[in-house]
Amino acid sequence: MKSNEIIEKIIKERRNVRAFKNKTIPKKVISKIIEMGIWAPNHRMTEPWKFIIIQKNSEKRLSISKKIEKYIKENSSNNNSKTVQKIADKARAEFESCPVIMYVCSSAGKNEEETLENYSSTSIAIQNMALYSWAVGVGIGWSTGKPIKVKGLKKILEVPDSSIIAGCLYMGYIENKSVIIKKSRTNHLKKTIWK
């Protein structure tokens, strides 16, 4: 298979996943995934990203998981308290049991334009990581929801208040690639304007 065909296959196969084997990812594999991330283009070579790995069973992991549970309870639109509690319990357990939790933050720029460029570059870094991870059997569930919306997160992560949290990455060896739902996309020509 030609290199362009391999790249196309990985791009089209990759999915956001959270069904992981109960298996530790070696630090050298995590390090390589991050290395692939930092090859993202970044205007002015600001290298705006920071990667914070929250160890399983650590105080920080448990603290954040409790805050996720609290966030769900306080912000759910569901009026059934038992249902909300089940959702909160599931989210907390998923966060606590995930093999690797990684937060990816973007640095503020000198102005609004540079801050946006930095955030865009950090998002590309996450996509680089997701593609490389997929190729080595590691899945990433990229969340921009509850895990990054909890109160006091930047303080827990020890990042500047000016940082933007681009995502919380749930990471692990993929449980079963064959059961991952294949998805299609709208034909790109319908989204393309030639002038």
N, C-alpha and C positions, 0 to 999 in steps of 0.2 A: 504494500500500500504506500502511495506517495505521501510525502509530508503534508501537503495541502489537504489530502483526503483524510488523513489522521486528525488534523485540526478540525476539519468540518464535522467529522464524526463526533468528536468530543464536545464541540460547541452545541450540536443538535441533541446529544444524549444527556448532557448535564442537567441535573434537576436539584432543586432545593430539597434536601432530605433531613429527616430527624430520626429515622429508624436505624439505630446503630448497634453493632455488636458490643458486648461488654468486654472490650479489649482496649488496652492502653495504646495510644499512639506514641512511638518513641520520639524523644526530643529532637533527634536528628531529622526525622520526617517532618515534624512541625516547623523546624528551622528552615528546611528546604522549601516548604510551602510558603513561608514568609519571604524567603529570598526571591521566589518567583513573583511575589506581589510587588516587591520594590522596583521591579523592572517596568512598572507602569510609567507611561509618559507623564511628566510633571513640568509645567511651564516654569521657566526660570530656575529649574532644578531646586525647588524648595523642599523636596522630599518631605511632604507634610504629614506623613503617617506615623502613628504610634500603635504598637500591637501589645495588648495587655492580656496575658493568659491567666485565667483564674483557676487555680488548682482545685481538683476534686477534693471534697471534704475540708477545704480550707475555711477559715472564719469568714473571709470575704465572700466565698461562694454561698455559704449558708446565710449570710447577712443579705445578700442580693436576692436570694430565693425567697426569703421572708418578705422583702419589699415588693417582689413581683406578686406574691399572694395578696398582700395588702392593696396593691394598685388595682388588681382585678376586682377585689371586693368593693373598693371605693368608686370604681369607674364603670362597672357593668351596667348595661341598660336592662338586664334581665331582672325581673322582680321576684323570681323564685330563689330564695336564699340558699336552698339545698343545691340547686343547679349551679349557682354561682360558686358555692363552696367546692363542688366537684371540679369545676373548671379551674379554680384557684389551686386546688390540691394537685391536679394533673400538671399544671404549668410549673408549680414548685418542684414536683418530683422529677419532671423532665429536665429542668435546669440543674438540679442537684446530681442527677445520675448520668448526665451527659459526659462522655469521656474527656472532652476538651471544650472549655468555654473560652472564647477569645473576643475581646472587645477591640474594635479598630476605631481610632480617633484621628481626626484631621485637625491640623493646626490652623488657627486664625491667620489671615494674611495681613499685610500692611494696610489694606483697604478692602472694600466690599468685593471688588473684582478678583483680587488675589485670593480671598477667602473662598469664593465660589470655585476658582480654578483648583485650589487645594482640595476642596471637597470632591470635585469631579475626579481628580487624580487618585484620591483615596478610594473612591468607588471602583475605579478601574483596577486598582491594586487588589481589591477584594475579588473582582471577577477573574483576574489572573490566578489568584490563589484557588478559586473554586474550580477553574478549568484544570489546573495542574493536579489538585487534590483528586478530582474525579478520575484522572488518568492513572493514579496510583491506588485507587480503591477507597479513598477517604471522601466521605460526603460532608457537605457544608449546608447547614440551614441558616441562611442569612436573615436575621430578624432586625427590622427597624421599628418594631412595636414595643410591647410591654417591657422587655428586658432593658431597653434604653430610655424608658420614660419614668423610671422610678426616681423618687426624690433622693437627692444627695449622692447620686451615682458618680459624678465627677470627683467628689471628695473621696469616695471609696476607692476609685480607680487611681487617685492621686494624679489627676491631669488638670491643667489650668481650666478655669471657668470659661475662658474664651475658646476652648476646644469644641469641636463638633463631633459627637459620637456618630460615626457613619454606620455602625451596625454591631450587633452581637452575633458572633458566629458559633453555632452549635456544631461541633465537629466529632467525627468518629468513623471507624471503618463501617462501610455500608452493609447493613443487614442482608439485603437481598435485592440486587439490581434488577433482577428479572420481574419483580412485582411493582417496580416503579412505573407509575402511569406515564405513558407516552403522550406528549402534548404536541399539538400543531401550532402553527402561527398563521396569521393572515398573510396572504401572498404579499411580499415586499413591494410589488409593483403598485398595489393599491395604496401604499403609504409613501410612494415616491412621486415627486413632482419634477419634471424636466422643463426647464425654461430656456 
